[in-house]
Amino acid sequence: MKITQDNLTFFRQKILYLLKNDKEKIAKRLVLQIAKKEFLNENNFEGMYNFFSPLYDELFFDVMFENIHLKIKTKELLEKLSLPFLQMEKSKQKKILKDIK
C-alpha cells in the first residue's frame, strides 16, 4: 500500500467510515499501518501531518459531542499523528514518536 495523491482521500474516507460505524479496532489498525509504513519509517512528518490533521479535524466535533465513541487510546493516537512535528523540538518529537511506535 502506498499513499498517493489519488488514493489519499480514499484512505481518509475509509478510516472515517470505520470509526463512524463502530469498527474502531479495524480503523486503529489501518491508522497505525499507514502511519508506520507511509510516514514514520520514512520520517515524512510533513506527509503525516497533511494526512492525519484533516482526518482529526473532521472527527473532532463528533468526538467532542460524543456522536462517535472512541477509546481514549484511539483519540490520543489520532491527536498525536496530527501534530505538526516539523515545528517541534527534537526532544519533544522523540517523546511523542516513542509513544506511537
Residue pairs with C-beta under 8 A, 6 or more apart in sequence:
1 33
1 34
1 37
1 38
2 38
3 11
3 34
3 38
3 47
3 51
8 51
11 30
11 34
11 51
12 51
12 54
12 55
12 58
14 30
15 27
15 30
15 31
15 55
16 55
16 58
16 59
17 23
18 24
18 26
18 27
18 30
19 27
19 59
19 68
19 70
19 74
20 62
20 68
24 70
24 71
24 74
27 74
28 73
28 74
28 77
31 52
31 77
31 78
31 81
32 77
34 51
35 48
35 52
35 81
35 100
36 101
38 44
38 47
38 48
38 51
39 45
39 47
39 48
39 51
40 48
40 97
40 100
40 101
45 85
45 86
45 93
46 86
48 81
48 85
49 82
49 83
49 84
49 85
49 86
52 78
52 81
52 82
53 82
53 84
55 78
55 82
56 78
56 79
56 81
56 82
57 82
59 68
59 78
61 67
62 68
63 70
63 75
77 100
80 96
80 99
80 100
81 100
83 96
85 93
85 96
85 97
88 96
